[in-house]
Amino acid sequence: MKKDINHIISKVLNNEASSDDISFFSRWLAQREENIAEFEKLKCFWDAKVSNENTICGESSFIRLEERIRDKKKKRNYFLYKLSVACSILLIAGFFSVLYFMNGNSGEKEPVYSKHKISVEKGQRASTTLSDGTIIWLNSDTEITYSEKYGTKDRIISLKGEAFFEVAKNKELPFIVRVDDLEVEALGTSFNVKAYQTDKFITTTLFSGSVRTTTVNDEMLLYPNQVASYNRVSKTLSSGGIQEAYYAHLWKNDELFFPGETLEEIGIVLERVYNIRIEFLSEDVKMHTFTGTIKNNGLKNVLDIISMTAPIEYVMNDNIIHIKPTPSLKYSLNKK
């Protein structure tokens, strides 16, 4: 198939592809994200060579192009490095708007839609309003992706991290959030989905309206102040109540809630929220728990409050936090 796709990509880049070629090319792109990435790099290099030489054409040129790319990578050529950086910038800015190549032949043509991505780094939060009026708040270290056809053909969002959604009503196009094997479907509602890769559970919390959470083996309909938790390991759904629902949106109001979590688990959250690294100088310290709600007005304030109830000390060194047991705890541990 590699030789066939090389030939078809060559024709696509030369605007010589037939409707069958475009259909084959579209299916190939849809198979894996790696195929899209491969084509993006090739097209960026191709465009650069066309503008400089205006001589690239046909399958043999495509093969030469691949050989040049391999040679450049082996030699770590500085020009190609600069070009790859430029390509990355263009792609992030929306370099691929639509991969839809027209030709003079009749027949059905399949458009290939680009994906839009919105990401928030550690230590940051953001909100965005989509074309249909849906508002999304993104917590730290969160990414959403959606197709260019969002709002016209579908309303599907893929999520990594945590986000709060206020969904605009549209009975014709249900709003769907996808995370791993889980789908959350809503018509017009507000809800929160927490789905960090480090979390054992994917948690959906409903605040208004109704949503349906669906997995391969199960589904659950939620009403306001209900929670659905999907266990990534056992592939099962379970429900929660009002108290869990109340705490789910506190991050949106600059508050941190820890329901009896260990300091190791809390450390993961703080690393994400403040873009820092936490190092525990004792394995025993990791197992201490903390329960409480803290107004998120600074890392030092959060650490001070936790250290009031847990027998720990901390030292801040730029973006690295060292946590160790207090001397009295260390002494008692050594006595054991």
Phi and psi restraints in degrees (value plus and minus 20) as a CYANA .aco file:
   2 LYS   PHI     -81.8   -41.8
   2 LYS   PSI     -64.3   -24.3
   3 LYS   PHI     -84.3   -44.3
   3 LYS   PSI     -60.6   -20.6
   4 ASP   PHI     -82.4   -42.4
   4 ASP   PSI     -65.8   -25.8
   5 ILE   PHI     -89.3   -49.3
   5 ILE   PSI     -53.2   -13.2
   6 ASN   PHI     -80.4   -40.4
   6 ASN   PSI     -64.4   -24.4
   7 HIS   PHI     -84.1   -44.1
   7 HIS   PSI     -61.8   -21.8
   8 ILE   PHI     -89.5   -49.5
   8 ILE   PSI     -60.8   -20.8
   9 ILE   PHI     -80.7   -40.7
   9 ILE   PSI     -60.0   -20.0
  10 SER   PHI     -79.1   -39.1
  10 SER   PSI     -63.9   -23.9
  11 LYS   PHI     -88.1   -48.1
  11 LYS   PSI     -58.2   -18.2
  12 VAL   PHI     -83.0   -43.0
  12 VAL   PSI     -64.9   -24.9
  13 LEU   PHI     -86.6   -46.6
  13 LEU   PSI     -44.8    -4.8
  14 ASN   PHI    -114.5   -74.5
  14 ASN   PSI     -12.7    27.3
  15 ASN   PHI      37.2    77.2
  15 ASN   PSI      17.3    57.3
  16 GLU   PHI    -135.5   -95.5
  16 GLU   PSI     -11.4    28.6
  17 ALA   PHI     -95.7   -55.7
  17 ALA   PSI     119.7   159.7
  18 SER   PHI    -103.2   -63.2
  18 SER   PSI     154.6   194.6
  19 SER   PHI     -83.0   -43.0
  19 SER   PSI     -56.4   -16.4
  20 ASP   PHI     -85.5   -45.5
  20 ASP   PSI     -60.0   -20.0
  21 ASP   PHI     -81.2   -41.2
  21 ASP   PSI     -62.5   -22.5
  22 ILE   PHI     -85.4   -45.4
  22 ILE   PSI     -60.7   -20.7
  23 SER   PHI     -82.6   -42.6
  23 SER   PSI     -64.3   -24.3
  24 PHE   PHI     -83.2   -43.2
  24 PHE   PSI     -64.8   -24.8
  25 PHE   PHI     -82.2   -42.2
  25 PHE   PSI     -60.8   -20.8
  26 SER   PHI     -83.5   -43.5
  26 SER   PSI     -63.4   -23.4
  27 ARG   PHI     -84.8   -44.8
  27 ARG   PSI     -57.7   -17.7
  28 TRP   PHI     -84.3   -44.3
  28 TRP   PSI     -62.9   -22.9
  29 LEU   PHI     -82.1   -42.1
  29 LEU   PSI     -57.7   -17.7
  30 ALA   PHI     -96.3   -56.3
  30 ALA   PSI     -34.6     5.4
  31 GLN   PHI     -86.8   -46.8
  31 GLN   PSI     -64.7   -24.7
  32 ARG   PHI    -167.9  -127.9
  32 ARG   PSI     128.5   168.5
  33 GLU   PHI     -84.6   -44.6
  33 GLU   PSI     -49.0    -9.0
  34 GLU   PHI     -82.7   -42.7
  34 GLU   PSI     -52.0   -12.0
  35 ASN   PHI     -85.3   -45.3
  35 ASN   PSI     -60.9   -20.9
  36 ILE   PHI     -83.7   -43.7
  36 ILE   PSI     -65.3   -25.3
  37 ALA   PHI     -82.3   -42.3
  37 ALA   PSI     -60.8   -20.8
  38 GLU   PHI     -82.8   -42.8
  38 GLU   PSI     -64.7   -24.7
  39 PHE   PHI     -87.4   -47.4
  39 PHE   PSI     -57.9   -17.9
  40 GLU   PHI     -79.8   -39.8
  40 GLU   PSI     -64.7   -24.7
  41 LYS   PHI     -84.9   -44.9
  41 LYS   PSI     -64.0   -24.0
  42 LEU   PHI     -83.7   -43.7
  42 LEU   PSI     -61.3   -21.3
  43 LYS   PHI     -87.4   -47.4
  43 LYS   PSI     -58.3   -18.3
  44 CYS   PHI     -82.8   -42.8
  44 CYS   PSI     -65.0   -25.0
  45 PHE   PHI     -86.7   -46.7
  45 PHE   PSI     -60.9   -20.9
  46 TRP   PHI     -77.8   -37.8
  46 TRP   PSI     -69.6   -29.6
  47 ASP   PHI     -79.4   -39.4
  47 ASP   PSI     -60.0   -20.0
  48 ALA   PHI     -83.7   -43.7
  48 ALA   PSI     -62.7   -22.7
  49 LYS   PHI     -88.6   -48.6
  49 LYS   PSI     -57.7   -17.7
  50 VAL   PHI     -81.8   -41.8
  50 VAL   PSI     -63.2   -23.2
  51 SER   PHI     -87.3   -47.3
  51 SER   PSI     -50.5   -10.5
  52 ASN   PHI    -105.7   -65.7
  52 ASN   PSI     -57.5   -17.5
  53 GLU   PHI    -136.4   -96.4
  53 GLU   PSI     -50.2   -10.2
  54 ASN   PHI      35.5    75.5
  54 ASN   PSI      17.3    57.3
  55 THR   PHI    -148.5  -108.5
  55 THR   PSI     -19.3    20.7
  56 ILE   PHI     -99.8   -59.8
  56 ILE   PSI     107.8   147.8
  57 CYS   PHI    -184.3  -144.3
  57 CYS   PSI     131.7   171.7
  58 GLY   PHI      57.9    97.9
  58 GLY   PSI     150.1   190.1
  59 GLU   PHI     -85.4   -45.4
  59 GLU   PSI     -58.7   -18.7
  60 SER   PHI     -81.6   -41.6
  60 SER   PSI     -56.9   -16.9
  61 SER   PHI     -86.6   -46.6
  61 SER   PSI     -57.4   -17.4
  62 PHE   PHI     -83.3   -43.3
  62 PHE   PSI     -61.5   -21.5
  63 ILE   PHI     -83.5   -43.5
  63 ILE   PSI     -61.2   -21.2
  64 ARG   PHI     -83.4   -43.4
  64 ARG   PSI     -56.7   -16.7
  65 LEU   PHI     -81.2   -41.2
  65 LEU   PSI     -67.3   -27.3
  66 GLU   PHI     -80.1   -40.1
  66 GLU   PSI     -61.4   -21.4
  67 GLU   PHI     -83.5   -43.5
  67 GLU   PSI     -59.4   -19.4
  68 ARG   PHI     -83.0   -43.0
  68 ARG   PSI     -62.7   -22.7
  69 ILE   PHI     -81.6   -41.6
  69 ILE   PSI     -64.8   -24.8
  70 ARG   PHI     -82.7   -42.7
  70 ARG   PSI     -62.1   -22.1
  71 ASP   PHI     -83.9   -43.9
  71 ASP   PSI     -61.7   -21.7
  72 LYS   PHI     -84.2   -44.2
  72 LYS   PSI     -60.9   -20.9
  73 LYS   PHI     -83.5   -43.5
  73 LYS   PSI     -61.1   -21.1
  74 LYS   PHI     -84.4   -44.4
  74 LYS   PSI     -58.2   -18.2
  75 LYS   PHI    -106.4   -66.4
  75 LYS   PSI     -24.7    15.3
  76 ARG   PHI      32.7    72.7
  76 ARG   PSI      26.2    66.2
  77 ASN   PHI     -80.5   -40.5
  77 ASN   PSI     114.1   154.1
  78 TYR   PHI     -87.4   -47.4
  78 TYR   PSI     -54.7   -14.7
  79 PHE   PHI     -81.9   -41.9
  79 PHE   PSI     -65.1   -25.1
  80 LEU   PHI     -85.3   -45.3
  80 LEU   PSI     -55.4   -15.4
  81 TYR   PHI     -80.3   -40.3
  81 TYR   PSI     -67.4   -27.4
  82 LYS   PHI     -82.6   -42.6
  82 LYS   PSI     -60.1   -20.1
  83 LEU   PHI     -85.3   -45.3
  83 LEU   PSI     -61.9   -21.9
  84 SER   PHI     -84.2   -44.2
  84 SER   PSI     -57.1   -17.1
  85 VAL   PHI     -83.8   -43.8
  85 VAL   PSI     -63.4   -23.4
  86 ALA   PHI     -82.9   -42.9
  86 ALA   PSI     -60.6   -20.6
  87 CYS   PHI     -82.4   -42.4
  87 CYS   PSI     -62.6   -22.6
  88 SER   PHI     -80.1   -40.1
  88 SER   PSI     -62.5   -22.5
  89 ILE   PHI     -83.3   -43.3
  89 ILE   PSI     -63.9   -23.9
  90 LEU   PHI     -83.2   -43.2
  90 LEU   PSI     -61.4   -21.4
  91 LEU   PHI     -86.1   -46.1
  91 LEU   PSI     -60.9   -20.9
  92 ILE   PHI     -82.6   -42.6
  92 ILE   PSI     -56.0   -16.0
  93 ALA   PHI     -96.9   -56.9
  93 ALA   PSI     -22.0    18.0
  94 GLY   PHI      84.3   124.3
  94 GLY   PSI      16.7    56.7
  95 PHE   PHI     -77.9   -37.9
  95 PHE   PSI     -57.5   -17.5
  96 PHE   PHI    -117.9   -77.9
  96 PHE   PSI      76.3   116.3
  97 SER   PHI    -101.0   -61.0
  97 SER   PSI     -75.8   -35.8
  98 VAL   PHI    -167.9  -127.9
  98 VAL   PSI     110.3   150.3
  99 LEU   PHI    -115.4   -75.4
  99 LEU   PSI      62.7   102.7
 100 TYR   PHI    -157.0  -117.0
 100 TYR   PSI      84.3   124.3
 101 PHE   PHI    -121.7   -81.7
 101 PHE   PSI     106.1   146.1
 102 MET   PHI    -116.3   -76.3
 102 MET   PSI     125.9   165.9
 103 ASN   PHI    -164.3  -124.3
 103 ASN   PSI     156.0   196.0
 104 GLY   PHI     -98.4   -58.4
 104 GLY   PSI     -27.1    12.9
 105 ASN   PHI     -97.8   -57.8
 105 ASN   PSI     129.2   169.2
 106 SER   PHI    -103.7   -63.7
 106 SER   PSI     147.4   187.4
 107 GLY   PHI     103.9   143.9
 107 GLY   PSI     147.5   187.5
 108 GLU   PHI     -94.1   -54.1
 108 GLU   PSI     115.0   155.0
 109 LYS   PHI    -139.5   -99.5
 109 LYS   PSI     118.3   158.3
 110 GLU   PHI    -125.9   -85.9
 110 GLU   PSI      94.2   134.2
 111 PRO   PHI     -91.5   -51.5
 111 PRO   PSI     124.8   164.8
 112 VAL   PHI    -132.6   -92.6
 112 VAL   PSI      97.7   137.7
 113 TYR   PHI    -111.8   -71.8
 113 TYR   PSI     123.1   163.1
 114 SER   PHI     -99.0   -59.0
 114 SER   PSI     146.6   186.6
 115 LYS   PHI    -130.0   -90.0
 115 LYS   PSI     116.0   156.0
 116 HIS   PHI    -118.5   -78.5
 116 HIS   PSI     120.7   160.7
 117 LYS   PHI    -149.5  -109.5
 117 LYS   PSI     113.9   153.9
 118 ILE   PHI    -143.2  -103.2
 118 ILE   PSI     102.6   142.6
 119 SER   PHI    -150.0  -110.0
 119 SER   PSI     128.4   168.4
 120 VAL   PHI    -143.5  -103.5
 120 VAL   PSI     108.4   148.4
 121 GLU   PHI     -97.3   -57.3
 121 GLU   PSI     148.3   188.3
 122 LYS   PHI     -79.8   -39.8
 122 LYS   PSI     121.6   161.6
 123 GLY   PHI      63.7   103.7
 123 GLY   PSI     -19.0    21.0
 124 GLN   PHI    -147.0  -107.0
 124 GLN   PSI     143.1   183.1
 125 ARG   PHI    -162.9  -122.9
 125 ARG   PSI     139.2   179.2
 126 ALA   PHI    -176.1  -136.1
 126 ALA   PSI     144.2   184.2
 127 SER   PHI    -154.9  -114.9
 127 SER   PSI     133.4   173.4
 128 THR   PHI    -166.9  -126.9
 128 THR   PSI     131.1   171.1
 129 THR   PHI    -134.0   -94.0
 129 THR   PSI     102.0   142.0
 130 LEU   PHI    -101.9   -61.9
 130 LEU   PSI     153.5   193.5
 131 SER   PHI     -81.9   -41.9
 131 SER   PSI     -45.6    -5.6
 132 ASP   PHI    -109.8   -69.8
 132 ASP   PSI     -19.2    20.8
 133 GLY   PHI      76.8   116.8
 133 GLY   PSI     -23.6    16.4
 134 THR   PHI     -87.9   -47.9
 134 THR   PSI     114.1   154.1
 135 ILE   PHI    -126.9   -86.9
 135 ILE   PSI     113.3   153.3
 136 ILE   PHI    -146.2  -106.2
 136 ILE   PSI     107.5   147.5
 137 TRP   PHI    -121.2   -81.2
 137 TRP   PSI     108.2   148.2
 138 LEU   PHI    -128.7   -88.7
 138 LEU   PSI     106.2   146.2
 139 ASN   PHI     -98.3   -58.3
 139 ASN   PSI     155.4   195.4
 140 SER   PHI     -78.1   -38.1
 140 SER   PSI     126.9   166.9
 141 ASP   PHI      35.4    75.4
 141 ASP   PSI      31.2    71.2
 142 THR   PHI    -149.0  -109.0
 142 THR   PSI     126.7   166.7
 143 GLU   PHI    -159.5  -119.5
 143 GLU   PSI     114.9   154.9
 144 ILE   PHI    -142.8  -102.8
 144 ILE   PSI     126.1   166.1
 145 THR   PHI    -152.2  -112.2
 145 THR   PSI     128.8   168.8
 146 TYR   PHI    -175.5  -135.5
 146 TYR   PSI     138.0   178.0
 147 SER   PHI     -98.7   -58.7
 147 SER   PSI     139.3   179.3
 148 GLU   PHI     -83.5   -43.5
 148 GLU   PSI     -41.6    -1.6
 149 LYS   PHI    -104.1   -64.1
 149 LYS   PSI     -15.3    24.7
 150 TYR   PHI     -76.0   -36.0
 150 TYR   PSI     113.4   153.4
 151 GLY   PHI      70.8   110.8
 151 GLY   PSI     -36.5     3.5
 152 THR   PHI    -135.9   -95.9
 152 THR   PSI     -63.5   -23.5
 153 LYS   PHI    -126.4   -86.4
 153 LYS   PSI     -53.1   -13.1
 154 ASP   PHI    -176.8  -136.8
 154 ASP   PSI     156.2   196.2
 155 ARG   PHI    -156.6  -116.6
 155 ARG   PSI      51.8    91.8
 156 ILE   PHI    -133.1   -93.1
 156 ILE   PSI     107.9   147.9
 157 ILE   PHI    -139.6   -99.6
 157 ILE   PSI     113.8   153.8
 158 SER   PHI    -122.2   -82.2
 158 SER   PSI     115.7   155.7
 159 LEU   PHI    -144.5  -104.5
 159 LEU   PSI     117.6   157.6
 160 LYS   PHI    -149.5  -109.5
 160 LYS   PSI      97.2   137.2
 161 GLY   PHI      95.8   135.8
 161 GLY   PSI    -156.7  -116.7
 162 GLU   PHI    -159.1  -119.1
 162 GLU   PSI     116.4   156.4
 163 ALA   PHI    -169.6  -129.6
 163 ALA   PSI     129.5   169.5
 164 PHE   PHI    -130.4   -90.4
 164 PHE   PSI     112.2   152.2
 165 PHE   PHI    -138.6   -98.6
 165 PHE   PSI     111.1   151.1
 166 GLU   PHI    -133.2   -93.2
 166 GLU   PSI      83.7   123.7
 167 VAL   PHI    -111.3   -71.3
 167 VAL   PSI     108.4   148.4
 168 ALA   PHI     -91.5   -51.5
 168 ALA   PSI     122.4   162.4
 169 LYS   PHI     -94.4   -54.4
 169 LYS   PSI     117.0   157.0
 170 ASN   PHI    -181.9  -141.9
 170 ASN   PSI      78.4   118.4
 171 LYS   PHI     -86.3   -46.3
 171 LYS   PSI     -44.4    -4.4
 172 GLU   PHI     -98.7   -58.7
 172 GLU   PSI     -48.9    -8.9
 173 LEU   PHI    -145.9  -105.9
 173 LEU   PSI      75.3   115.3
 174 PRO   PHI     -80.7   -40.7
 174 PRO   PSI     127.3   167.3
 175 PHE   PHI    -110.9   -70.9
 175 PHE   PSI     104.9   144.9
 176 ILE   PHI    -146.9  -106.9
 176 ILE   PSI     110.8   150.8
 177 VAL   PHI    -129.4   -89.4
 177 VAL   PSI     108.1   148.1
 178 ARG   PHI    -132.3   -92.3
 178 ARG   PSI     111.2   151.2
 179 VAL   PHI    -160.4  -120.4
 179 VAL   PSI      94.9   134.9
 180 ASP   PHI      30.9    70.9
 180 ASP   PSI    -142.1  -102.1
 181 ASP   PHI    -110.1   -70.1
 181 ASP   PSI     -15.0    25.0
 182 LEU   PHI    -126.9   -86.9
 182 LEU   PSI     120.2   160.2
 183 GLU   PHI    -143.6  -103.6
 183 GLU   PSI     115.8   155.8
 184 VAL   PHI    -137.3   -97.3
 184 VAL   PSI      98.6   138.6
 185 GLU   PHI    -133.5   -93.5
 185 GLU   PSI     113.1   153.1
 186 ALA   PHI    -162.0  -122.0
 186 ALA   PSI     133.6   173.6
 187 LEU   PHI    -117.0   -77.0
 187 LEU   PSI     -79.8   -39.8
 188 GLY   PHI    -168.5  -128.5
 188 GLY   PSI      89.2   129.2
 189 THR   PHI    -187.4  -147.4
 189 THR   PSI     155.7   195.7
 190 SER   PHI    -147.9  -107.9
 190 SER   PSI     111.5   151.5
 191 PHE   PHI    -176.9  -136.9
 191 PHE   PSI     145.8   185.8
 192 ASN   PHI    -142.7  -102.7
 192 ASN   PSI     119.0   159.0
 193 VAL   PHI    -145.6  -105.6
 193 VAL   PSI     104.9   144.9
 194 LYS   PHI    -133.9   -93.9
 194 LYS   PSI      98.3   138.3
 195 ALA   PHI    -170.4  -130.4
 195 ALA   PSI      32.2    72.2
 196 TYR   PHI     -89.8   -49.8
 196 TYR   PSI     129.4   169.4
 197 GLN   PHI     -82.7   -42.7
 197 GLN   PSI     -47.2    -7.2
 198 THR   PHI    -101.4   -61.4
 198 THR   PSI     -29.3    10.7
 199 ASP   PHI    -102.5   -62.5
 199 ASP   PSI     118.5   158.5
 200 LYS   PHI     -93.0   -53.0
 200 LYS   PSI     -51.3   -11.3
 201 PHE   PHI    -133.6   -93.6
 201 PHE   PSI     124.4   164.4
 202 ILE   PHI    -119.1   -79.1
 202 ILE   PSI      99.5   139.5
 203 THR   PHI    -133.5   -93.5
 203 THR   PSI     106.0   146.0
 204 THR   PHI    -132.0   -92.0
 204 THR   PSI     106.1   146.1
 205 THR   PHI    -143.3  -103.3
 205 THR   PSI     106.5   146.5
 206 LEU   PHI    -120.8   -80.8
 206 LEU   PSI     115.2   155.2
 207 PHE   PHI    -132.2   -92.2
 207 PHE   PSI     -50.0   -10.0
 208 SER   PHI    -174.2  -134.2
 208 SER   PSI     136.1   176.1
 209 GLY   PHI      57.7    97.7
 209 GLY   PSI    -163.7  -123.7
 210 SER   PHI    -171.6  -131.6
 210 SER   PSI     129.8   169.8
 211 VAL   PHI    -157.4  -117.4
 211 VAL   PSI     136.0   176.0
 212 ARG   PHI    -137.1   -97.1
 212 ARG   PSI     102.3   142.3
 213 THR   PHI    -119.8   -79.8
 213 THR   PSI     111.0   151.0
 214 THR   PHI    -150.2  -110.2
 214 THR   PSI     115.8   155.8
 215 THR   PHI    -143.2  -103.2
 215 THR   PSI    -196.8  -156.8
 216 VAL   PHI     -82.6   -42.6
 216 VAL   PSI     -56.5   -16.5
 217 ASN   PHI    -129.1   -89.1
 217 ASN   PSI     -27.9    12.1
 218 ASP   PHI    -174.9  -134.9
 218 ASP   PSI     145.4   185.4
 219 GLU   PHI    -169.9  -129.9
 219 GLU   PSI     136.2   176.2
 220 MET   PHI    -165.4  -125.4
 220 MET   PSI     112.6   152.6
 221 LEU   PHI    -116.6   -76.6
 221 LEU   PSI     105.8   145.8
 222 LEU   PHI    -126.1   -86.1
 222 LEU   PSI     124.9   164.9
 223 TYR   PHI    -137.7   -97.7
 223 TYR   PSI     147.1   187.1
 224 PRO   PHI     -68.9   -28.9
 224 PRO   PSI     119.1   159.1
 225 ASN   PHI      48.6    88.6
 225 ASN   PSI       5.8    45.8
 226 GLN   PHI    -133.7   -93.7
 226 GLN   PSI     134.4   174.4
 227 VAL   PHI    -147.5  -107.5
 227 VAL   PSI     117.4   157.4
 228 ALA   PHI    -137.8   -97.8
 228 ALA   PSI     107.2   147.2
 229 SER   PHI    -135.6   -95.6
 229 SER   PSI     106.2   146.2
 230 TYR   PHI    -126.1   -86.1
 230 TYR   PSI     100.1   140.1
 231 ASN   PHI    -102.5   -62.5
 231 ASN   PSI      94.4   134.4
 232 ARG   PHI     -85.2   -45.2
 232 ARG   PSI     -45.7    -5.7
 233 VAL   PHI    -103.3   -63.3
 233 VAL   PSI     -73.0   -33.0
 234 SER   PHI    -105.8   -65.8
 234 SER   PSI     -29.1    10.9
 235 LYS   PHI      41.0    81.0
 235 LYS   PSI      18.0    58.0
 236 THR   PHI    -141.2  -101.2
 236 THR   PSI     134.7   174.7
 237 LEU   PHI    -126.0   -86.0
 237 LEU   PSI     120.2   160.2
 238 SER   PHI    -158.2  -118.2
 238 SER   PSI     142.8   182.8
 239 SER   PHI    -134.5   -94.5
 239 SER   PSI     136.5   176.5
 240 GLY   PHI    -153.3  -113.3
 240 GLY   PSI     154.7   194.7
 241 GLY   PHI    -134.0   -94.0
 241 GLY   PSI    -177.1  -137.1
 242 ILE   PHI     -83.2   -43.2
 242 ILE   PSI     -61.3   -21.3
 243 GLN   PHI     -82.9   -42.9
 243 GLN   PSI     -63.8   -23.8
 244 GLU   PHI     -83.2   -43.2
 244 GLU   PSI     -58.3   -18.3
 245 ALA   PHI     -84.0   -44.0
 245 ALA   PSI     -58.5   -18.5
 246 TYR   PHI     -80.8   -40.8
 246 TYR   PSI     -61.6   -21.6
 247 TYR   PHI     -98.6   -58.6
 247 TYR   PSI     -36.7     3.3
 248 ALA   PHI     -85.7   -45.7
 248 ALA   PSI     -47.7    -7.7
 249 HIS   PHI    -125.4   -85.4
 249 HIS   PSI     -11.5    28.5
 250 LEU   PHI     -82.5   -42.5
 250 LEU   PSI     -51.6   -11.6
 251 TRP   PHI     -78.9   -38.9
 251 TRP   PSI     -51.3   -11.3
 252 LYS   PHI     -86.8   -46.8
 252 LYS   PSI     -43.1    -3.1
 253 ASN   PHI    -125.7   -85.7
 253 ASN   PSI       3.7    43.7
 254 ASP   PHI      44.9    84.9
 254 ASP   PSI      18.5    58.5
 255 GLU   PHI    -147.0  -107.0
 255 GLU   PSI     125.3   165.3
 256 LEU   PHI    -132.2   -92.2
 256 LEU   PSI     110.8   150.8
 257 PHE   PHI    -140.6  -100.6
 257 PHE   PSI     109.5   149.5
 258 PHE   PHI    -143.8  -103.8
 258 PHE   PSI      86.8   126.8
 259 PRO   PHI    -107.0   -67.0
 259 PRO   PSI      51.4    91.4
 260 GLY   PHI      50.7    90.7
 260 GLY   PSI      16.2    56.2
 261 GLU   PHI    -107.1   -67.1
 261 GLU   PSI     134.2   174.2
 262 THR   PHI     -93.9   -53.9
 262 THR   PSI     139.8   179.8
 263 LEU   PHI     -82.9   -42.9
 263 LEU   PSI     -49.8    -9.8
 264 GLU   PHI     -84.1   -44.1
 264 GLU   PSI     -63.6   -23.6
 265 GLU   PHI     -87.3   -47.3
 265 GLU   PSI     -60.3   -20.3
 266 ILE   PHI     -83.6   -43.6
 266 ILE   PSI     -57.6   -17.6
 267 GLY   PHI     -79.4   -39.4
 267 GLY   PSI     -57.9   -17.9
 268 ILE   PHI     -82.8   -42.8
 268 ILE   PSI     -61.9   -21.9
 269 VAL   PHI     -85.4   -45.4
 269 VAL   PSI     -65.8   -25.8
 270 LEU   PHI     -85.1   -45.1
 270 LEU   PSI     -57.0   -17.0
 271 GLU   PHI     -80.6   -40.6
 271 GLU   PSI     -58.6   -18.6
 272 ARG   PHI     -92.8   -52.8
 272 ARG   PSI     -63.9   -23.9
 273 VAL   PHI     -91.3   -51.3
 273 VAL   PSI     -58.8   -18.8
 274 TYR   PHI    -128.9   -88.9
 274 TYR   PSI     -20.0    20.0
 275 ASN   PHI      35.2    75.2
 275 ASN   PSI      31.5    71.5
 276 ILE   PHI    -148.1  -108.1
 276 ILE   PSI     155.7   195.7
 277 ARG   PHI    -141.4  -101.4
 277 ARG   PSI     113.4   153.4
 278 ILE   PHI    -130.3   -90.3
 278 ILE   PSI     109.8   149.8
 279 GLU   PHI    -139.6   -99.6
 279 GLU   PSI     104.6   144.6
 280 PHE   PHI    -112.2   -72.2
 280 PHE   PSI     107.0   147.0
 281 LEU   PHI    -109.8   -69.8
 281 LEU   PSI     -14.7    25.3
 282 SER   PHI    -171.9  -131.9
 282 SER   PSI     114.2   154.2
 283 GLU   PHI     -87.2   -47.2
 283 GLU   PSI     -51.8   -11.8
 284 ASP   PHI     -84.8   -44.8
 284 ASP   PSI     -55.7   -15.7
 285 VAL   PHI     -82.7   -42.7
 285 VAL   PSI     -54.6   -14.6
 286 LYS   PHI     -77.9   -37.9
 286 LYS   PSI     -48.4    -8.4
 287 MET   PHI    -107.7   -67.7
 287 MET   PSI     -27.4    12.6
 288 HIS   PHI     -86.6   -46.6
 288 HIS   PSI     125.7   165.7
 289 THR   PHI    -131.4   -91.4
 289 THR   PSI     138.3   178.3
 290 PHE   PHI    -160.9  -120.9
 290 PHE   PSI     116.0   156.0
 291 THR   PHI    -144.9  -104.9
 291 THR   PSI     108.5   148.5
 292 GLY   PHI     143.3   183.3
 292 GLY   PSI     147.9   187.9
 293 THR   PHI    -133.2   -93.2
 293 THR   PSI     108.1   148.1
 294 ILE   PHI    -142.6  -102.6
 294 ILE   PSI     108.9   148.9
 295 LYS   PHI     -87.6   -47.6
 295 LYS   PSI     103.8   143.8
 296 ASN   PHI    -101.1   -61.1
 296 ASN   PSI      58.5    98.5
 297 ASN   PHI    -136.6   -96.6
 297 ASN   PSI       6.7    46.7
 298 GLY   PHI     121.2   161.2
 298 GLY   PSI     124.2   164.2
 299 LEU   PHI     -81.6   -41.6
 299 LEU   PSI     -63.3   -23.3
 300 LYS   PHI     -80.6   -40.6
 300 LYS   PSI     -60.8   -20.8
 301 ASN   PHI     -81.5   -41.5
 301 ASN   PSI     -62.4   -22.4
 302 VAL   PHI     -84.3   -44.3
 302 VAL   PSI     -65.9   -25.9
 303 LEU   PHI     -85.7   -45.7
 303 LEU   PSI     -57.4   -17.4
 304 ASP   PHI     -82.5   -42.5
 304 ASP   PSI     -63.1   -23.1
 305 ILE   PHI     -86.2   -46.2
 305 ILE   PSI     -62.2   -22.2
 306 ILE   PHI     -85.2   -45.2
 306 ILE   PSI     -59.8   -19.8
 307 SER   PHI     -90.8   -50.8
 307 SER   PSI     -35.1     4.9
 308 MET   PHI     -92.1   -52.1
 308 MET   PSI     -48.4    -8.4
 309 THR   PHI    -128.2   -88.2
 309 THR   PSI     -40.8    -0.8
 310 ALA   PHI    -130.3   -90.3
 310 ALA   PSI     119.8   159.8
 311 PRO   PHI     -96.4   -56.4
 311 PRO   PSI      51.4    91.4
 312 ILE   PHI    -152.4  -112.4
 312 ILE   PSI     141.4   181.4
 313 GLU   PHI    -148.0  -108.0
 313 GLU   PSI     133.7   173.7
 314 TYR   PHI    -157.0  -117.0
 314 TYR   PSI     132.2   172.2
 315 VAL   PHI    -149.2  -109.2
 315 VAL   PSI     107.6   147.6
 316 MET   PHI    -118.2   -78.2
 316 MET   PSI     104.0   144.0
 317 ASN   PHI    -149.3  -109.3
 317 ASN   PSI      72.9   112.9
 318 ASP   PHI      37.5    77.5
 318 ASP   PSI    -138.3   -98.3
 319 ASN   PHI    -121.3   -81.3
 319 ASN   PSI      -3.1    36.9
 320 ILE   PHI    -134.1   -94.1
 320 ILE   PSI     108.1   148.1
 321 ILE   PHI    -131.9   -91.9
 321 ILE   PSI     102.0   142.0
 322 HIS   PHI    -118.7   -78.7
 322 HIS   PSI     104.8   144.8
 323 ILE   PHI    -136.1   -96.1
 323 ILE   PSI     110.4   150.4
 324 LYS   PHI    -160.2  -120.2
 324 LYS   PSI     143.6   183.6
 325 PRO   PHI     -91.4   -51.4
 325 PRO   PSI     132.7   172.7
 326 THR   PHI     -85.7   -45.7
 326 THR   PSI     137.1   177.1
 327 PRO   PHI     -74.4   -34.4
 327 PRO   PSI     -59.1   -19.1
 328 SER   PHI     -85.3   -45.3
 328 SER   PSI     -60.1   -20.1
 329 LEU   PHI     -87.0   -47.0
 329 LEU   PSI     -61.9   -21.9
 330 LYS   PHI     -81.0   -41.0
 330 LYS   PSI     -59.2   -19.2
 331 TYR   PHI     -85.1   -45.1
 331 TYR   PSI     -65.2   -25.2
 332 SER   PHI     -85.0   -45.0
 332 SER   PSI     -56.1   -16.1
 333 LEU   PHI     -87.1   -47.1
 333 LEU   PSI     -59.8   -19.8
 334 ASN   PHI     -88.0   -48.0
 334 ASN   PSI     -52.5   -12.5
 335 LYS   PHI     -84.2   -44.2
 335 LYS   PSI     -53.2   -13.2
